[in-house]
């Protein structure tokens, strides 16, 4: 009996000409557009430089800033007040003022001060712009120190401290390597959560659900037959995402694909079962869509996709503990970036298994069938 129900679900799914296209087009659109849009890197910051010194040292500093990909030198006003007009007009984001006698003070062993003023209307852009500028100035200061003769102390040169930085797991600091695995989780959630949510309530409106209710099919068999097609669709969508991530961005997991598929086998029943729960409690398609969208929006925002969980307020961090998306995002990033396996991800595996059992038991219990 379950075989015929699954065949019915597939026929009903592909009878709608739009849904099969959506399954292939939607992942392509998200994988092409979202990694570029969902990028928290701040680049091309408009910088106004007020160089009151006009010396060789100050000119080299300006050249170093112009060579950075983070800043775009837009103007060189004569005074600080003129530079502020650029801030007010929106043509400048950060102002750097180099004082007079900057080079002279440096040669004489004094500590010259630079003024950095950032437009903090956009707090993220202002704070990061100031931090980037401070880092470049600090790097330039170290270069100047290395070029100067080291003063002797008791006949011995002062020791130099060298710093070597190694970026583990993501050597090129490629932000897409961090975002793309999490976007796959969002895609699986939207497709395999929304489609089951619209399934049962769609049959309620069409009247076909009454034909099934008069059959001897049990609730467990009925719910299982409803969910299996969407689990298979989820694996197809996940495979499409793997191919697109490789073709478009050259991103491959440091771990094994089978580990990801194994966790997807647990995660897909969570979102599809939750979708069926909403469908069982909804009377119309519009109601199911709005309720599902409300929960999906909250779950995605609290998953750590855009904002790290540890950067959230403490009360929000407690809420994320009951969010299954958080754990699968952690799984995907761990496998893609660090090559983690099942042994390392056992806590996430156990929590997702609990969510899967709870969601599907709720889906079976909430389905009202009159025998």
Secondary structure, 3 states (H helix, E strand, C coil): CHHHHHHHHHHHHHHCHHHHHHHHHHHHHHHHHHHHHCCCCCCCEEEEEEECCCCHHHHHHHHHHHHCCCEEEEECCCCHHHHHHHHHHCCCCEEEEECCCHHHHHHCCCCCCEEEEECCCCHHHHHHHHHHHHHHHHHHHHHHHHHCCCCEECCEECCCCCCCCCCCCCCCCCHHHHHHHHHHHHHHHHHHHHHHHHHHHHHHHHCCHHHHHCCCCCHHHHHHHHHHHHHHHHHHHHHHHHHHHHHHHCCCCCCCHHHHHHHHHHHHHHHHHHHHHHHHCCCCHHHHHHHHHHHHHHHHHCCCCCCCHHHCCHHHHHHHCCCHHHHHHHHHHHHHHHCCCCCCCHHHHHHHHHHHHHHHHHHHHHCCCCC
